Amino acid sequence: MAERSTAAVDVADNSGEQPLTAKADQSTADGVAKNPEQDTDSDEAQGSGGTESPGMKASPPELHSGHKLARRYRLEECLTRLDGFSSWRAVDEKLRRAVGVHILPADHPRSRSVLAAARSSALLGDPRFVQVLDAVEEDDLVYVVHEWLPDATELTTLLAPGPLEPHDAYQLVSQVASAMAAAHREGLAHLRLSPNAVLRTSSGQWRIRGLAVNAALRGISSDTPQRTDTEAIGALLYAALTRRWPYESDAYGLSGLPKGVGLIAPDQVRAGVHRGLSELAMRALANDGATASRHEAPCTTPEELVKAIGEMPRIRPPEPAFTAPPEYQRTTYQQGTYGRPAPRPGATQPIAPPPPPLQSRTGKALKWAVSALLIAALGLGSWQLADALMDQGGKSDDTNKSRQTDDGDKGASNPKPTPIKIEGSQEFVAEGGPQRPGDAQKTYDGNPSTYWRTRSFNSGPPLAPYKPGVGIVYDLGSAKTLSAATLDMRYAGDHTTIELYAADSLTPSSLDSMQQIGHLTTTDKTATVKATKSVKTRYVLVWLTAVPKSGYDSELFADAGYKQAIGEVQFTG
């Protein structure tokens, strides 16, 4: 818990950055740029409420390492103090994990907007963003708790040795653009996308921190939020391709462009830049999409940028470099001469003659005796084999008759299981927040490639103490006797525990009000949970109490951790 990480939010970075507003006041898809010039971190250019005025009463709260918030979050290290707020690395003593915390006085002029931004960001629940875990006002303080990613590295640090490879830059712009497009569809903007706000985890996933919160802490707003974020993504791609900041001022440890040259394409700044990515960066930046070779329409929203990325040929990762194995060395032991003296150079070695065949009288007699024994053994074996086959033929008819009788009896006593149609579903939440309530219907839509999934947990396989379990209640249409439930899941491993309960409604009051009718623990992706009790019920709860550990899932955008996803559920009676 004591490690210093890049997971802290960069809201207090005061390194002389140039924020990413348009340099020209051309019209965009979501309005006209409010300020045609680039903002700076100076007091004069912060916009509405960007920094405190000398008469502002709010001041940073007097906090220290070891102080606890809500008797749960223990402050460990102050990362920054600025504009009346402070940012800390802390420990959540209840869940035993590191977290980040922003703290500001409750009477701070931006405390209301920070709370609103944090709660809106938390509702998004997109794993491509660093998640807001809590937003609270108590004891004259407002504090926002967010994820801490000890294995993540800022883009600023990644660019220190040099530009990114084309495939890495392609993954960066693709993942960041699609994430911001999803955020804007929910009415959320970032407004402070920078190399310090974009992280790459050890699994290769790109994460964005400070959605809405960073701008609220600094009082930054925009009349054209989609254009602002799109230009910021273009600047990130430009920096990833060239290791240069696409403005005249230096920022984030990157050199700016030469003064008076203007905005030039990345492939004109550095040789070997991927042509398609270079044009994509220019379309996202404030240059009307003009390049030296093409005149594509500019991308003014993250959604348009995602579409432009989709029209590009996919950039494959570089082929792994394999080192040649050392040349095979034959040893004297492998040659079968271990322990023999090495021959002198030039000396001819005598060849040992083969042993003589059995040509004597005794040898001939021995050969005839062995041949006679072999002939006798073959004759005896043939006779025994024929006798066994004749006996087996007489018994086969009786065996077939008894088998047919037994099969007929079994078919009469054990009818074939019949599938039960699912009429409806509802995610059941016993404690805490839901998982993916809108995806419950995907578990019986007939499409095994769609999933309802759990969130990723830091420890496991048991979900406790985070949650007693997660699952879905299914409506079978009418009361039926359930014999088994078959689940097709996405992740294998040690281990998944599934329980079946008979419920009284689609929204049962508690787990204690239900009766358990089946239980299974498996390490496979497919599991059939058989009912151990004969219970007639209309509603059935499929309940997961343990899930396996799995790496980052790029198709479902699921973080690495303990998690599970259900593709299809089938009930039989």
N, C-alpha and C positions, 0 to 999 in steps of 0.2 A: 504493500500500500504506500510505501514511502518513495516510490520512483517518481522522477520528474518526467512528464509526458507532454507530447504535442497535442494532447486532447483538450487542453484548456482553450476556452473561447478567446478569440483575438479582438475582443471589443475594445481593448484599451491600447491597441497598437498605435503608437504616435511617431512612426518612423518617417513621416514626411510623404506618405502615400498620396497618389492622385486618385481620388474616387472615380467611378466609371460612368460619369454622365456624358452626354453627347457634346462634342465640341462645336457642332453646327446646329442651328435651331430649325432644322428641317422637320416637316410633319412626319409623324409615325402613326402606327396602327392604333395606338391608344392615346393619342393626343399630341400636343406640341411640347417640345422640351421646355421645361420651366427656366432653366439656366443654361444658356448656350456655351458657357465657359466651364472648364473643369473646376470642381470644388477642391479645396485643400483642407488640411487639418487645422488651419488657423481659425481663430475666433470669428473673423469676419466672414468666412465662407462656409460656416456650418449649416446654414439654412435656418429653418424655424426651430429654435431650441437646441441647436447643435452642441453648444457648450454653455456653461454657467456664466451668468453675468456677475460682476463684482457684488451686486446687492442680493444675490440669491442666498436664501437662508439655509438651504439644504447643505449638509456636510457629510463626509463619509462617516459611517458609524464607527465608534471606538470598539473595534473587535481585535481579537488576538488569537494566536494558535492555541488550540485546546478548547476554545469556546464552542458550546453546543447550541444548535438550533433545533427547536422542537424536541429536545432531549434525544436526538437521533443523529443529526449531522454534525460531526466533530470537525472543526476547521483545522487544517494541517499547515497550509502554506499560502500566503497572500501572493497572488501572481501580479496584481496591478491595482492601483487606486487612481481614479480619474473621474472628473465631472461629477463628483458626489457619490459614485458607486465604487465598489471593490469586487474583484473576482478572486476566488479561492479554489484550491484543491482541498477536498474534504473527504471524510469517510462516513459512509452510511453504516452505522453500527448495528442496525437492525438486520440488514441483508449482507453485511460484511463485504462491502465493495467500495471502490473509489468512485467519487462523483465530483462534478464541478458545480460551484455555487456562485451566483451573482447576488450581491446584497446592496440595497440602497434604502435610505430612510423612507418611511411611509409618506412624509410630507414633501418628498422630492417632486418637482414639477412633472417628472416623467414616470413616476411610479405607476400611475393608472395605465398608461399606454404600455409599459413593460409587462404588467400583469396580463393585460388583454392579449398582447402579442404572444406571450409564453403559452397561455391557455389555448389560443388558436393553433399554434404550432404543435402542441401536444395532441390535439384532436386529429391532426393529419395522419400520424402513425405510420409514415413511410420510412422503411428501414434505410433508405438512402440518405436520410438526414440524421444528424446526431439528435437523439430524442430528448425532449423536455420531460423530466420525471415528476416534477412537482413545482407548483407556483403558489406561494403562500404569503399572506399578510398577517403578522402577529407581532406583538411587543414593539410597536412603532417601527417595524422593519418590513420591507418587502424583499423576498428572496426567491430566486429561480434556481432549481436544481436540474442539472442535465447530465447526460452520459459522460463518462470518462473513458477514453480509448487509449490504453497504454501501448497498444501495438500499432497505432496509426502514425503516419509521417506527413507533415505539411508539404504542399507542393513547393513552397519556398526552399525547404531542405532538399527535396528531390532534384531541384534545378541547380543546386550548388555545384555539382561536378560538371554539368553541361546540360544541353537540351535533351528532351525525352526522345526515345525511339518512335518512329511513326505509329506503330501499333499501340504503344502506351498513350500517345497523344490522342489517337482515335478513340480509345476507350475512355479517356478523360472527358472529351467533349461530348461523346455519346451519352455517357452516364449522367453527367452534370446537366446537360440540356434536357434529357428526358425527365430527370428529377424535378427541375425547375418548371417544366411544362405541367407536371402533375400538381405542383404547389400552386401555380397560377390558376389552374382550373378550380382550386378550392379557395381562391381569393387571397392567397398569401404571396408576398414578395420578399426578397432578401435585401436588396438595395446596398449590400456591402460585400458582394462576392469578390474575393481577392485570393491570391496564392496562400494567404494565411488561413482562409476559411475553407479550403478544400484539402481533404486528407485522403491518403491511400492506406488501407489496412494491409496486414500481412497476407491476407487472402487475395489481394489484388482489387478489392472493391473500393470505389471512390465514394467518400462520405462528405456531406456538406454540413457545416455547423453554423449556428447562429441565425437560422431562418427566422425572419421577422424580429427576433429579439435583439440582435446586434444593432439594427437600425433604430429600434425603439430606445435602447439604452443611450444612444447618441442623439436622439431626436431628429433623425434623418427621414425625410419623406420625399416623394416624387410624384409629379403629375403623370409621368409615363413610366410606371414601374416595370412593365414588360420590356420596354425598350432599354431601360437601365440595366436590367438583369441580362438581357441578350447581349448588349455591348460588353458587359463584364465577362460573359462566357467567351466572347471573341477575344478579349484581352488575355484571358487565361490560356486559350489555345495558342495565341501569338507568342506568349512567353514560353509555353512548352516547346514550341518549334524552334525558337531563336535564342532563348535565354535573354531576351531584351523586352523591356516594358514599352508598349506601343504609344508612348507619349514622350514629350521632351524631358520631363523630370524623372530622375532616378527614384525607384521605389521598390520595397521588399527585397533589397539586396540585388536588384537588377538595374542595369544601365538603361537609360532612356535612349530614344532615337536622337540622332544629330539635330541640332537646332536649325530651323529654316528648311529642312528637307521635307517635312510633312510626313504623312502616314504612307509608308511604302510596304509592298507585299513582303511576307516572310521569306519567300524564295529569292528576293532581291537583297535581303539582309544577310542570309547565310546560304552557302552552297549545299546542295543535297537535300533541301527541304521538300517534303512530299507536295506535289503540285495541287492535288485536290484539297488537302488540308489547308494549304496556303490560301486558296481561293475562298474556302469556307470561313476562315478567320476574317478575311476582308469583307465578306458579305455580312458578318455579324457586327463588325465595328462601324463607326459612324463615318462612312465614306460613300454612301449611296450605292454600295456594291460594286464600284468600278475597279477593275483590275487591268493589268497590262494586256491580257489576252481575251478576256471575256467580259460581258456586261450583264451579269445575272442580277435579278432583283435582290435588293437587300433583305436580310432576315431581321424583322423588327420584333418578333416574339419568340420565346423558346419553342413554341409549337412549330413555327415555320422553320426554325433551326433543326428540330428533330426530323422534319420532312426532308430538308436538304441533306441531312446526314444519311437518311434512308435511301436517297437516290444515288449516293456515292458507291463505287465498288468497295466491297468489304476489304479491309486491310488485314492481312493474315499476320500472325505473330512470326518472328524470325525463327528459322530452323535452329534447333539446338545444336551446338558444336560438340562433337564427340572426339575425344583424343584417341589416337591410334594405340591399340594394345602393344605391349612390348613384344619383340620378335621371339618366336618359340625357340627355346634352347633344348636340344636333345642332350640328355645326360647319359653317362655310362651305365647308370642303374637301369634306365629305360631301355637301353640297347641290349640288356641282358648280359653285360660283361662286368657287373659289379664284383669286385674282388679279384678280377683277373689282371695279370700284369699287362701293361700297355705294350703293344708291339713296337719293335724298333723300326724307325723309318727305313723303307726300302726292303725290309725282310719279308719274304713270302711265307704266309702261314699255311701249314698243312691242313687239308680238309679231312675231317674224321669220316671213315666209311660207315654206311648204315649197317645195323646188325644183320647177320645172315638169317634167311627164313628157315622154317622148320623142315629141313630136308632129310633129316636122319630117320631111321626106322621108328624110333620112339616118337618122334614128332609127327610122323604120318599116322601112327596109331592114336595119338592124342586128338588129332583133327577128326578122324572118323568117329571117335567116341563122343566128341562134342556135337557133331552133326546128328548122330542118332538121338542124343538127349533132346536136341531142339525139335526134331521131328515128332518125338513122343509127346513133348510138352504142347506142341501145336495141336496134335490130334485130341489130347485130353481136354484142352481148352475149348475146341470147337464143339465137342460132345456136350460139355457142361452148358455152353451158351445156347445150343439148340434146345436142351431140356428146359432151361429157364424161360425161354421164349414161349414154349408150348404151355407151361404152367401159367404164365402171365396172360395169355390169350383166353384161358378159361375163366380167369378172375375178372377180366376187364368188363364183361357184360354185367356182372353183379355190381361192380363198383359204379358203373354208369347209371344203373337203375337206382341205386341208393342215392347217388348225387342228385338225380332229377327229382327224387322224392323230397330230399332235404331242401333243395332250392325252391320247390313249389311251396313247401311249408313256410320257408322264410319269407317268400314273396307275399304270402297270405297274411303273415303276422306283422311285417314291417313295411308299411306302404312307402312309396317313393316320396322324398321331401318335395314339397311344393313351394315355389317362390311366393313371397308376400309383397304386394305393391306398397310403396311408400307414398302417402298422400300429402305429407307436409313435414316441416322440421322447424326447430328453433334451437339456437345455441343456448346452453345452460351455463349460467355463471353462478358458482357457489360462493366465490369470494374474490374481491378485486375487480379488475376490468375485464371486458370481453376479449376474445381473440380475433376472429373474423366473422362477425354475425351475418354479414351480407353474403357470405360464401357457403352457408350451410347447404343450400340447394345443389351445389356443385357435386356433392357426394352421392347423388342419385340421378344425375342428368344423363346418364348413359355415355358420358365422355370421360374416359379414364385419364385424360391429360389435363383436366381441370381439378383443382384441389381446394379444400378447406384446410387451412394450416394453423398451427399454434404459433405463438411468438417464440423467439429464441431465448432460452434461459441460460444463466451463467454457470449453473451447476446442476447435477443430476446423476443418474437418470430420474430418480423420484422428483416430482415437481414440488413436493413439500420441502422447505416451509414457504416457498413462494405462493403456491396454490395447492389446495387439496386435490385438484384435478381439473381437467377441461374436457368438454364434450358437447354432444348434440342430442336433443330429444327428438325422436321420430314418431309421426302419427301414422299408424297402420290402417286407418279408415274405420275399423271396428275392432272389437275385442277378439284376439286370436291367440292360439297356443303357439308360442315361439319355440322352435327347436334349435336354431343356430343363427349366428350373424357372421358373415364373411366380409372382411375389410381388405381392400387394396390400398396399401400405403406407399409413400414415396421413399422413406429412409429405412434402411436396415441397420442393424448394429445392436449393441448391448445397452439397453433393451427396451422394448415397448410392453407396458402392462395395460390390458384392456379389461374393463368390467362392464357387465350388462345389468341394468336395473329396470324393473317394472315401475312406471310412473303413473300418477293419477291424472295428469293433464299435460298439455304441451309446455306449460310454464309451472313446473312443480315448485313448492315453497322452499324445500331444502333437500339435501341428500338423505337426511335421516328419515324423511317421509316416504322413501322408496325402498323396495325390496330387491336385493341382489339376486339375480338368477343365473349368472355365469361369470367366469373369471379365466384369464389366460395371460401368460407372459411369453413373449416370443422375441427372436432376433431377426426374423424374416420380414419381407415386405408384405406378405400375404398371411392373414391369420383368420382362422375359423373358430369363433368362441361358441361352444356348445352350452345349451341351457342345462344346468344341473337340477333345476326344479321345474316342474310342470305348472306354469302359471299362465292364466288367460288374461291378456292385457291389450289395450289399444295403443298405449304410449310406451316406448322403449328408449332408455338413455344409454348411449354408447359413451363410456367414460374412460379417459386416458389418465392414469396416475403416474406413469413413468414413460419417458421418451428417450431415444438414443441421441448420441452426439454426432453431429454432421457438420461439414464445412460450409462455406458460403455457397448458396444456391442462386446462380445468376438468372435462372428462368423465373423463379418465384421472388427474387430479390429478398431472400431470407438470409439473415446474418448467420455466421458460424455459431454453434452452440448446441444446446440440447433442445431438440424440436422434432415435430412430426407433422405430416400432412396426409390427409385421407382423400383418395381419389374417388372410390366407389364403395358403397355399403349395400349389401344384399341380405335380406332376411328370408329364412325358410321356416315353414311350419310343418 
